[in-house]
Amino acid sequence: MARAGNNPPKAQIATELSRELTLFQLTMMGVGMMIGAGVFLGIGNAIGIAGPGGLILTFTLNTLLALIAAMAYAELSSAVPKAGGAYNFARIAFGRGPSFLGGWIQWFASAVAGSAYALVFSVYTLGFLDQLGLLGWLPVPLAVAEKIVAVAVILAFVYVNYRGVSETGKAGALLALGQTCILGVIGVAGVAGLRRLCGAVAGLVAYLPGLFWLSSVTVGGWIGLALYVSAYLVSAGLLVRLFHRRFRRAWPLLAAMAWVGLELVRGRFATGFPYLLYGYTQHRFIALIQLAALTGVYGVSFVLVFLNAALACVVLEISKGRPDSRSSGRKWALLAASVAIAAVGLCALGGGAVAARVSMRQGPVVGVVQQNIPRVVSELVPPADIIEAGARVRELREALGPQMFDMVKESTEEYRKLDAYDAKVYGRIRDEIEKAARLSELLQGQGLRLLVWPETTVSVPLNIAPNLNPDERSRDVQQFTLRTLRRLGESMDCYMLVGAPTLFALSAGYVEHVRYGTTVKDFGNSALMFTPQGEFAGRYDKMHLVPFGEYVPLRQYLPFLQKFTPMTRSITPGTEAVIFTLPTRQGQVVRFGALICYEDVVPELVRLFRLKGAQFLVNLTDEGWYRPAGELRQHAAMAVFRAVETRTTVVRAANTGISCFINPRGEVYALVQKAEGGRTHIRNVEGALSAPIQLCDQLTPYTRYGDVFAWACLVLAVALPMVRRFSPSVHRGTRRPTQP
């Protein structure tokens, strides 16, 4: 390695490309772009003339052309990763000779292709929306709107090309995905009928972007889950259509009941997925969400759907435009809208008054740590060669016996590979614990009584004595962690709540542990509490597991489901909602419950902790797996409702954010944040925070009775149409008069 003093001056450093592009290759790339644009231009006609077969063939040809261009760009970007758009590529790749000609050929091809994409994208997209009847509000003619959208898309192309390869690639991928989805929908709609797909289109438009963060872990799981959740929206659309036909006057109310009933089913069916419910959109409307203390989040969803359905009813009546449109139909529509608006206003005004009357008192000071450590799936699933090496090492140990194996293990390639991998893994775990400890020390002198580390901050088991741990490196990190917790607890005189794995089998003295196989036996995701002296004080094992993240549902019957996730291990769920006891410095005792990962999005589980005596709740979570934005804010928004529903403070300790304190009114009163570049960042930043707990003794109706309101909506949405269908009075007036 050269020393700094021997570095040559910058003027003498020559940079050369490791790959070359000829003028012919560059020209062909431009031609490919223009052909791709032409293919896109022909897709609309292909759908109508050739049907779905033509659509598939068109996309196949376009994919082949795109692959050729992508390979060329990949070669060039590997040599000049910081190059800008198409012209910069050619300018840097070529010498002074053909650079001007080649660069402008490439630029012209990109401009033609980009303009064609932008123009046709705007024409077909707006045309599709116009067929759905969603563009009646446009203040300009459709043709003018198409040109405005096309110009906006072109400006976006110019911007991302100016920014560089990374932004250009991301934007191109997203645009291609959007074009594919939109054109696919248009094609299928032309074959199967447009109206039948409205529910599916609405669901995918909502949930594909809403759940996009999952794609960083499993693309198949992201698409599959979006399709699954969209099915509920399709069901809602069918039910609303049914109610609109059979209940001309009451259908907005029935639509709200059906929506809430479907949300309840989605939250309970199998293990449930109560994520992105409609009511969560109002998490900042503190006055309105006080309704959740009575009905849960489902009540907020109800009033929103009722209001929108009533307004839609008015629009439908007005759009008829017939002379008799001032009949009872319009009057009932206006009445429904008036009632819905009054209901929302009453809930908001009443909620504001209720929030002001929520009585709170100050409790112990709690501190949280946010390390901001990005995660990758490979941390959980070792590479295939490591798994294979581990299997061979186990076979060799069994064949030779422990003593003989210890004598020869250093000479085997598999053991050395496994040992190097272990050293890297446990070195990373130790570094993460040191970082958490360093951030914890920032809270020195703030009167902490409880310090919380996020989920899986410690990746070695803490529920067993070190002498029971058969893995030497794991045992060393375990002992280091216990010493660190003892040091922090004694220096700050506080209890510690730490996220760590649990090995149930080892707890009973069982020491055989399958480490590198497809699963880990009796493995739990836990929150462990330690006293200021570092002594074990309690443990809660996660009860509600995440499908395809912590287990694969029905894997024993449907093995192909394993392909939807890279996670091969299964976690053993806990069986008891444990309530921790926290002694205060005033000689009192405060009780709290720990919720791990997504457990705080399950309302009935949070109710259970509250009914068992929890006075506040702590959510330990690690969402560093998800690169795209969105998930962190979604999760925090749902935690707001748990605070309101149970009138408890919710403390969130999250690895990458959002770590915060939410009081029983649903207000965020403390937050880990960082000011940088004139903006305040609350996610993907590191820090530590402490705040006193706000205690509330009120036991809400929702805590006492649970989802009674949602169940009532589900029953009524099913029962009322059946009663009307089989009621003799419904058909009495429709009989034809008998002939004399």
C-alpha positions in Angstrom: 0.0 0.0 0.0 1.5 3.4 -1.0 2.1 6.0 1.6 0.3 9.3 1.4 3.5 11.2 0.8 4.2 9.3 -2.4 0.8 10.0 -4.1 1.2 11.6 -7.6 -0.3 14.9 -8.3 -3.9 15.0 -9.6 -2.8 16.2 -13.0 -0.6 13.1 -13.6 -3.4 10.7 -12.8 -5.0 9.2 -16.0 -8.4 7.5 -15.9 -9.2 5.0 -18.6 -12.3 3.0 -19.4 -12.0 -0.8 -18.8 -14.5 -1.4 -21.6 -15.1 0.2 -25.0 -18.2 1.1 -27.0 -17.9 1.5 -30.7 -19.9 3.9 -32.8 -21.9 1.0 -34.2 -22.8 -0.3 -30.8 -23.9 3.1 -29.6 -26.0 3.7 -32.7 -27.7 0.3 -32.2 -28.5 1.3 -28.6 -30.2 4.4 -29.9 -32.1 2.4 -32.6 -33.2 0.0 -29.9 -34.6 2.8 -27.9 -36.6 4.1 -30.8 -37.8 0.6 -31.6 -38.8 0.2 -28.0 -40.8 3.5 -28.2 -42.4 2.3 -31.4 -43.4 -1.0 -29.8 -45.0 1.0 -27.0 -46.9 3.1 -29.5 -48.3 -0.1 -31.1 -49.4 -1.7 -27.8 -52.7 0.1 -27.7 -53.7 -1.1 -31.1 -52.4 -4.5 -30.5 -54.6 -4.9 -27.5 -57.8 -4.1 -29.5 -56.8 -6.1 -32.6 -54.8 -9.1 -31.5 -56.2 -9.6 -28.0 -54.2 -10.8 -25.0 -52.0 -13.0 -27.2 -50.7 -10.0 -29.2 -50.1 -8.1 -26.0 -47.9 -10.9 -24.6 -46.0 -11.2 -27.8 -45.5 -7.5 -27.9 -44.1 -7.4 -24.4 -41.9 -10.3 -25.1 -40.2 -8.6 -28.1 -39.9 -5.3 -26.1 -38.3 -7.2 -23.3 -35.6 -8.7 -25.6 -34.8 -5.2 -26.9 -34.7 -3.8 -23.4 -32.3 -6.6 -22.3 -29.8 -5.7 -25.1 -29.8 -2.1 -24.1 -29.6 -2.9 -20.4 -26.5 -5.1 -21.0 -24.8 -2.4 -22.9 -25.5 0.2 -20.2 -24.4 -2.2 -17.5 -21.1 -2.6 -19.2 -20.6 1.1 -19.5 -21.8 2.0 -16.0 -19.4 -0.5 -14.5 -16.6 1.6 -16.0 -18.0 5.1 -15.4 -20.5 4.7 -12.5 -20.7 8.5 -12.0 -21.6 9.4 -15.6 -24.8 11.3 -16.2 -27.5 10.7 -18.8 -27.2 9.4 -22.3 -25.1 12.2 -23.8 -22.6 12.1 -20.9 -22.3 8.3 -21.5 -21.2 8.9 -25.1 -19.1 11.9 -24.4 -17.0 10.1 -21.8 -16.9 6.7 -23.5 -15.6 8.1 -26.8 -12.5 10.0 -27.8 -12.6 13.4 -29.5 -13.2 11.8 -32.9 -16.6 10.3 -33.0 -17.8 11.7 -29.6 -19.8 14.6 -31.0 -21.6 12.5 -33.7 -22.1 9.5 -31.5 -23.1 11.5 -28.5 -25.8 13.4 -30.3 -27.1 10.3 -32.1 -27.5 8.7 -28.7 -29.1 11.9 -27.3 -31.5 12.1 -30.2 -32.5 8.5 -29.8 -33.1 9.0 -26.1 -35.1 12.2 -26.8 -37.3 10.5 -29.4 -37.8 7.5 -27.2 -38.5 9.5 -24.1 -40.9 11.8 -25.9 -42.8 8.9 -27.4 -43.0 7.2 -24.1 -44.2 10.3 -22.4 -46.8 11.2 -25.1 -48.4 7.8 -25.4 -48.2 7.1 -21.6 -50.2 10.3 -21.0 -52.7 9.5 -23.8 -53.4 5.9 -22.8 -53.4 6.7 -19.0 -55.8 9.6 -19.2 -57.9 7.7 -21.7 -58.2 4.9 -19.3 -59.1 7.2 -16.4 -61.6 8.9 -18.7 -63.4 5.6 -19.4 -63.7 5.1 -15.7 -65.4 8.5 -15.4 -62.7 9.9 -13.1 -61.8 13.0 -15.2 -65.0 14.9 -15.1 -63.4 17.5 -12.9 -60.8 18.5 -15.4 -60.8 22.3 -16.1 -59.3 21.8 -19.5 -60.2 19.6 -22.5 -58.8 16.1 -22.4 -56.4 16.7 -25.3 -54.9 19.7 -23.5 -54.5 17.6 -20.3 -52.7 14.8 -22.3 -50.1 17.4 -23.5 -49.6 18.8 -20.0 -49.0 15.3 -18.6 -46.6 14.5 -21.4 -44.6 17.6 -20.8 -44.4 16.8 -17.1 -43.2 13.3 -17.8 -40.5 14.7 -20.3 -39.3 17.2 -17.6 -39.0 14.3 -15.2 -36.9 12.4 -17.8 -34.7 15.4 -18.2 -34.2 15.7 -14.4 -33.3 12.1 -13.7 -30.9 12.0 -16.7 -29.2 15.1 -15.3 -28.9 13.6 -11.9 -27.1 10.5 -13.0 -27.1 6.8 -13.6 -28.5 5.7 -10.2 -31.5 8.0 -10.4 -32.1 7.3 -14.1 -32.1 3.5 -13.4 -34.5 3.8 -10.5 -36.9 6.0 -12.4 -36.8 3.9 -15.5 -37.5 0.7 -13.4 -40.5 2.4 -11.7 -41.8 3.8 -14.9 -41.5 0.5 -16.7 -43.3 -1.2 -13.9 -46.1 1.4 -13.9 -46.4 1.2 -17.7 -46.6 -2.6 -17.6 -49.3 -2.5 -14.9 -51.4 0.1 -16.6 -51.1 -1.5 -20.1 -51.8 -4.9 -18.6 -54.9 -3.6 -16.9 -56.1 -1.9 -20.1 -55.5 -5.1 -22.1 -57.3 -7.3 -19.6 -60.1 -4.8 -19.3 -60.7 -4.9 -23.1 -61.1 -8.7 -22.9 -62.9 -9.2 -19.6 -64.9 -6.0 -19.3 -63.8 -2.8 -17.7 -66.4 -2.5 -14.9 -65.5 -5.8 -13.3 -61.9 -4.8 -12.8 -62.5 -1.5 -11.0 -62.2 -3.1 -7.6 -59.0 -5.0 -8.5 -57.5 -1.9 -10.1 -58.3 0.2 -7.1 -56.9 -2.4 -4.8 -53.6 -2.8 -6.7 -53.2 1.0 -7.1 -53.6 1.3 -3.3 -51.7 -1.8 -2.0 -48.8 -2.3 -4.5 -47.3 1.1 -3.6 -48.5 0.8 0.0 -46.7 -2.5 0.5 -43.8 -1.8 -1.8 -41.4 -1.8 1.2 -41.8 -5.5 1.4 -40.1 -6.0 -2.0 -36.7 -5.4 -0.5 -37.1 -8.7 1.3 -39.4 -10.7 -1.0 -40.8 -9.6 -4.3 -43.1 -12.6 -4.6 -44.4 -11.9 -1.1 -45.0 -8.2 -1.9 -47.0 -9.0 -5.0 -48.8 -11.9 -3.4 -49.8 -9.9 -0.3 -50.9 -7.0 -2.4 -53.1 -9.3 -4.5 -54.5 -10.9 -1.3 -55.4 -7.6 0.3 -56.8 -6.3 -3.0 -59.2 -9.3 -3.0 -61.0 -7.7 0.0 -61.4 -4.5 -2.0 -62.9 -6.4 -4.9 -65.3 -8.0 -2.4 -66.2 -4.6 -1.1 -66.9 -3.3 -4.6 -69.2 -6.3 -5.3 -71.1 -5.8 -2.1 -71.5 -2.0 -2.7 -72.8 -2.7 -6.2 -75.3 -5.2 -4.7 -76.4 -2.8 -2.0 -76.8 0.0 -4.5 -79.1 -2.1 -6.6 -81.2 -3.5 -3.8 -81.1 -0.8 -1.2 -81.5 2.5 -3.1 -81.9 4.5 0.1 -79.7 2.8 2.7 -76.8 1.6 0.6 -74.2 4.1 1.9 -74.8 2.9 5.4 -74.6 -0.8 4.3 -71.5 0.0 2.3 -69.8 1.3 5.5 -70.9 -1.8 7.4 -69.6 -4.1 4.7 -66.3 -2.3 4.6 -65.8 -2.6 8.3 -66.8 -6.2 8.3 -64.3 -7.0 5.6 -61.5 -5.2 7.5 -62.4 -7.3 10.6 -62.2 -10.5 8.5 -58.9 -9.5 7.1 -57.6 -8.8 10.6 -58.7 -12.1 12.0 -58.6 -14.6 9.1 -55.8 -17.2 9.5 -53.3 -15.2 11.6 -54.8 -11.9 10.4 -53.3 -8.9 8.5 -54.8 -5.8 10.0 -52.5 -3.5 8.1 -53.3 -0.3 6.2 -56.9 -0.2 7.4 -58.8 2.9 6.2 -59.1 4.5 9.6 -55.3 4.7 10.0 -55.2 7.5 7.4 -56.6 9.8 10.1 -53.8 9.2 12.7 -53.0 13.0 12.8 -56.7 14.0 13.3 -56.5 13.7 17.1 -60.1 14.8 17.7 -61.6 12.3 15.2 -59.6 9.3 16.3 -60.9 9.5 19.9 -63.8 7.5 18.4 -61.3 4.5 18.5 -61.6 4.4 22.3 -65.2 3.3 21.8 -65.1 1.3 18.5 -61.4 0.7 17.7 -60.0 1.8 14.4 -63.0 0.2 12.7 -65.2 3.0 13.9 -63.1 5.6 12.1 -63.1 3.5 9.0 -66.9 3.4 9.2 -67.5 7.1 9.3 -65.0 7.7 6.5 -66.7 5.1 4.2 -70.2 6.3 5.2 -69.3 9.9 4.3 -67.7 9.0 1.0 -70.5 6.6 0.0 -73.1 9.3 0.9 -71.3 11.9 -1.2 -71.0 9.4 -4.1 -74.7 8.8 -3.8 -75.4 12.5 -4.3 -73.0 12.6 -7.3 -74.8 9.6 -8.9 -78.2 11.2 -8.4 -77.1 14.5 -9.8 -75.3 12.9 -12.8 -78.5 11.3 -14.0 -79.6 14.7 -15.3 -83.2 13.6 -15.9 -86.2 15.9 -15.3 -87.4 13.6 -12.5 -84.1 13.7 -10.7 -85.6 15.9 -8.0 -87.7 13.0 -6.9 -87.2 11.0 -3.7 -83.9 9.5 -4.9 -82.1 12.8 -4.8 -83.8 13.8 -1.5 -82.7 10.6 0.1 -79.1 11.0 -1.2 -79.0 14.6 0.2 -80.3 13.3 3.5 -77.7 10.5 3.6 -74.9 13.0 2.9 -76.2 15.4 5.5 -76.3 12.7 8.1 -72.8 11.5 7.2 -71.4 15.0 7.4 -73.1 15.6 10.7 -71.8 12.3 12.0 -68.2 13.1 11.1 -68.6 16.6 12.6 -70.1 15.2 15.8 -67.3 12.7 16.1 -64.7 15.4 15.6 -66.3 17.9 18.0 -67.1 15.2 20.6 -63.6 13.7 20.2 -62.0 17.0 20.9 -63.9 17.4 24.1 -63.2 13.8 25.1 -59.4 14.2 24.4 -59.3 17.3 26.6 -60.9 15.4 29.5 -58.4 12.5 29.4 -56.6 12.6 32.8 -52.9 11.7 32.8 -50.2 11.7 35.5 -46.5 11.4 35.1 -44.8 8.1 35.6 -41.2 6.8 35.5 -38.7 8.0 32.9 -38.0 5.6 30.1 -35.2 5.8 27.5 -35.0 4.3 24.0 -32.1 3.7 21.7 -32.3 3.9 17.9 -29.1 2.5 16.3 -30.0 2.9 12.6 -28.4 -0.3 11.4 -29.6 -1.5 8.0 -30.4 -5.2 7.7 -29.9 -7.7 4.9 -31.6 -11.1 4.5 -28.2 -12.8 4.4 -27.8 -12.0 8.2 -30.6 -14.5 8.8 -30.0 -17.0 6.0 -26.4 -18.0 5.6 -25.1 -18.5 2.0 -25.5 -21.9 0.5 -21.8 -22.8 0.7 -21.8 -22.0 4.4 -24.8 -24.2 5.0 -23.1 -27.0 3.0 -19.9 -26.5 4.9 -21.8 -26.7 8.2 -23.5 -29.9 7.2 -20.1 -31.5 6.3 -18.6 -30.4 9.6 -21.4 -32.0 11.5 -21.0 -35.2 9.6 -17.2 -35.2 10.2 -17.8 -34.6 14.0 -20.2 -37.5 14.2 -17.9 -39.8 12.3 -14.7 -39.0 14.2 -16.1 -38.2 17.6 -15.5 -34.9 19.5 -11.9 -35.5 20.6 -10.6 -36.7 17.3 -12.5 -33.9 15.5 -10.9 -31.2 17.7 -7.5 -32.6 16.6 -8.1 -32.5 12.9 -10.7 -29.7 12.4 -8.1 -27.0 11.6 -6.9 -29.0 8.6 -10.3 -29.2 6.9 -11.4 -26.6 4.4 -15.0 -26.7 5.5 -14.2 -25.9 9.1 -12.0 -23.0 8.2 -14.7 -21.6 5.9 -17.3 -22.0 8.7 -15.0 -20.5 11.3 -14.2 -17.4 9.1 -18.0 -16.9 8.6 -18.7 -17.2 12.3 -15.9 -14.7 13.1 -17.5 -12.2 10.8 -21.0 -12.8 12.0 -20.2 -12.5 15.7 -17.9 -9.6 15.1 -20.8 -7.7 13.6 -23.1 -8.6 16.5 -20.5 -7.4 19.0 -20.1 -4.1 17.1 -23.9 -3.6 17.2 -24.1 -4.2 20.9 -21.2 -1.7 21.5 -23.1 0.9 19.4 -26.3 0.4 21.4 -24.3 0.8 24.6 -22.6 4.0 23.3 -25.9 5.5 22.5 -27.4 4.4 25.8 -24.6 6.3 27.6 -26.0 9.6 26.1 -28.9 9.2 28.5 -26.7 9.3 31.6 -28.0 11.6 34.3 -31.6 11.8 32.9 -33.2 9.8 35.7 -34.0 6.7 33.6 -35.8 3.9 35.3 -36.1 1.7 32.2 -33.8 1.6 29.2 -35.1 -0.2 26.0 -33.1 -1.6 23.2 -35.0 -2.5 19.9 -35.9 -6.0 18.7 -33.0 -8.4 18.1 -30.4 -5.8 19.1 -28.7 -8.8 20.7 -28.6 -11.7 18.3 -27.3 -14.3 20.8 -29.5 -16.0 23.4 -29.7 -14.4 26.8 -32.1 -16.8 28.4 -29.6 -19.5 29.2 -26.5 -19.7 31.4 -23.3 -19.2 29.3 -22.1 -22.7 30.2 -25.1 -24.2 28.3 -24.3 -22.4 25.1 -22.5 -24.9 22.9 -21.2 -22.3 20.4 -17.9 -20.8 21.6 -18.2 -17.5 19.8 -21.9 -17.1 20.7 -21.0 -17.8 24.3 -18.3 -15.0 24.2 -20.7 -12.5 22.8 -23.3 -13.5 25.3 -21.0 -13.0 28.2 -19.9 -9.6 26.7 -23.5 -8.6 26.4 -24.3 -9.5 30.0 -21.3 -7.5 31.3 -22.4 -4.5 29.2 -26.0 -4.7 30.5 -24.7 -4.9 34.1 -22.4 -2.0 33.6 -25.1 0.2 32.1 -27.7 -0.8 34.7 -25.4 0.0 37.6 -24.1 3.3 36.2 -27.7 4.6 35.4 -29.5 2.7 38.2 -32.1 1.5 35.7 -33.7 -1.7 34.5 -33.1 -2.9 30.9 -35.5 -4.3 28.3 -33.6 -6.0 25.5 -34.7 -7.7 22.3 -33.0 -11.1 21.8 -33.6 -14.6 20.6 -34.6 -17.4 22.9 -33.6 -21.0 22.7 -36.4 -22.9 24.5 -34.7 -26.3 24.2 -31.5 -25.0 25.8 -33.5 -23.5 28.6 -34.4 -27.0 29.7 -30.7 -28.1 29.5 -31.0 -29.5 26.0 -27.7 -28.5 24.3 -28.0 -29.9 20.8 -28.7 -27.0 18.5 -29.1 -27.2 14.7 -27.4 -24.0 13.6 -26.9 -24.2 9.8 -29.9 -26.3 8.8 -33.2 -25.2 7.2 -34.7 -24.4 10.6 -33.8 -23.7 14.2 -35.7 -25.9 16.7 -37.6 -24.2 19.5 -36.4 -20.7 18.5 -38.2 -17.7 19.9 -38.2 -13.9 19.4 -38.2 -12.4 22.9 -38.0 -9.3 25.1 -35.9 -9.9 28.2 -35.8 -7.7 31.3 -32.7 -7.3 33.6 -32.3 -5.5 36.9 -29.8 -2.7 37.5 -27.5 -5.4 38.8 -27.7 -7.3 35.5 -29.9 -10.1 36.9 -32.6 -11.8 34.8 -36.0 -10.3 35.8 -38.5 -11.7 33.2 -39.1 -12.7 29.6 -41.9 -12.3 27.1 -41.9 -14.4 23.9 -43.6 -13.0 20.8 -47.0 -14.5 20.4 -48.3 -13.1 17.0 -45.8 -14.1 14.3 -45.4 -12.4 10.9 -46.5 -14.7 8.0 -43.6 -15.4 5.6 -41.2 -13.4 7.8 -41.2 -15.6 11.0 -43.1 -18.6 9.7 -44.6 -19.9 6.5 -48.3 -20.7 6.9 -49.4 -24.2 5.8 -45.9 -25.1 4.7 -46.3 -28.7 5.7 -49.3 -29.0 3.3 -48.3 -26.4 0.6 -44.5 -26.6 0.4 -44.4 -24.2 -2.6 -45.3 -21.3 -0.3 -41.7 -21.4 0.9 -40.7 -19.8 -2.5 -42.5 -16.6 -1.5 -39.8 -15.8 1.2 -36.1 -16.3 1.6 -36.6 -17.0 5.3 -36.2 -20.7 5.9 -36.4 -20.8 9.7 -39.6 -20.9 11.7 -40.1 -19.1 15.1 -41.9 -20.8 17.9 -44.7 -18.5 19.2 -45.1 -17.6 22.8 -48.2 -18.6 24.8 -48.6 -16.0 27.5 -49.0 -12.2 27.6 -46.4 -11.4 30.2 -46.7 -8.3 32.3 -43.4 -6.8 33.6 -43.1 -5.1 36.9 -41.0 -1.9 37.1 -40.2 -0.6 40.7 -40.0 3.2 40.8 -37.6 5.2 42.9 -40.6 6.4 45.0 -41.3 2.8 46.2 -44.3 2.3 43.8 -44.7 -0.3 41.1 -45.6 0.3 37.5 -46.6 -2.6 35.2 -46.1 -2.7 31.5 -46.3 -5.0 28.5 -43.8 -5.6 25.7 -45.0 -5.8 22.0 -42.4 -7.2 19.6 -42.3 -6.1 15.9 -45.8 -5.9 14.4 -47.7 -7.1 17.5 -48.8 -3.5 18.1 -50.9 -3.6 14.9 -53.1 -6.3 16.3 -55.8 -4.6 18.4 -57.0 -7.7 20.3 -53.5 -8.5 21.5 -52.9 -5.0 22.8 -56.3 -5.2 24.6 -55.2 -8.4 26.3 -52.1 -6.7 27.7 -54.2 -3.8 29.0 -56.8 -6.1 30.6 -54.0 -8.0 32.4 -52.9 -4.8 34.0 -50.4 -3.1 31.7 -50.2 0.6 32.5 -48.0 1.4 29.5 -46.8 -0.5 26.4 -43.3 -0.8 24.9 -42.9 -1.8 21.2 -39.5 -3.2 20.4 -39.1 -3.4 16.6 -36.4 -3.7 13.9 -37.5 -2.6 10.5 -34.0 -2.2 9.0 -34.9 -4.8 6.4 -37.1 -2.5 4.4 -35.3 -0.1 2.1 -38.2 1.8 0.4 -39.8 4.5 2.4 -43.3 4.2 3.8 -43.3 1.3 6.2 -41.8 3.2 9.1 -44.5 5.9 9.0 -47.3 3.3 8.5 -46.3 1.3 11.5 -46.0 4.4 13.7 -49.5 5.6 12.6 -51.0 2.3 13.7 -49.3 2.6 17.1 -51.2 5.9 17.6 -54.5 4.0 17.5 -53.4 1.5 20.1 -52.6 4.3 22.5 -56.1 5.8 22.0 -58.0 2.5 22.1 -56.5 1.5 25.4 -55.6 4.9 26.9 -52.0 3.9 27.5 -48.7 5.5 26.6 -47.0 3.6 23.8 -43.2 3.7 23.8 -41.6 2.7 20.5 -37.9 1.6 20.3 -37.1 1.0 16.6 -33.8 0.3 15.1 -34.2 2.6 12.0 -37.1 4.6 13.3 -39.6 5.8 14.2 -38.7 5.8 17.9 -41.2 7.9 19.9 -43.5 8.3 22.9 -47.3 8.4 22.2 -49.6 9.5 25.0 -53.1 8.1 25.8 -54.7 10.8 23.6 -52.7 9.7 20.6 -50.3 12.6 20.6 -46.6 12.1 19.9 -44.8 14.0 22.7 -41.2 12.9 22.2 -39.4 11.7 19.1 -35.9 10.7 18.0 -35.1 13.1 15.2 -32.1 14.9 13.6 -32.0 18.3 11.9 -29.8 18.3 8.8 -29.8 20.4 5.7 -32.7 22.5 6.9 -34.9 19.5 7.3 -35.9 17.3 10.3 -35.3 13.6 9.8 -37.1 11.0 11.9 -36.2 7.8 10.1 -32.9 6.3 9.2 -31.1 8.3 11.9 -29.4 7.2 15.1 -30.0 8.6 18.5 -31.3 8.1 22.0 -34.3 9.6 23.8 -35.8 9.7 27.2 -39.2 10.9 28.5 -41.6 10.3 31.4 -44.5 7.9 30.9 -47.9 9.5 30.9 -50.1 7.2 32.9 -53.9 7.0 32.6 -56.2 4.8 34.7 -59.2 5.0 32.4 -60.4 1.7 31.0 -62.1 2.4 27.6 -65.2 0.7 26.3 -63.0 -0.8 23.5 -60.7 -2.3 26.1 -63.6 -3.8 27.9 -65.7 -5.1 25.0 -63.3 -5.3 22.1 -64.5 -5.4 18.5 -68.2 -5.5 19.3 -68.9 -2.7 16.9 -67.0 -4.3 14.0 -68.7 -7.7 14.6 -72.1 -6.0 14.6 -71.3 -4.3 11.3 -70.3 -7.7 9.8 -73.4 -9.4 11.0 -75.7 -6.7 9.8 -74.0 -6.4 6.4 -74.7 -10.2 5.9 -78.1 -10.4 7.6 -79.9 -7.4 6.2 -79.6 -8.4 2.6 -80.7 -12.0 3.5 -83.7 -10.7 5.4 -84.7 -8.5 2.5 -84.1 -11.4 0.1 -86.3 -13.8 1.9 -88.9 -11.4 3.3 -92.4 -11.9 1.8 -93.1 -8.2 2.1 -90.4 -7.4 -0.4 -92.0 -9.4 -3.2 -95.6 -8.7 -2.3 -95.9 -5.5 -4.2 -94.1 -6.9 -7.3 -96.6 -9.6 -8.2 -98.5 -9.2 -11.4 -102.3 -8.8 -11.1 -104.2 -12.0 -12.0 -106.2 -11.9 -15.2 -110.0 -12.1 -14.8 
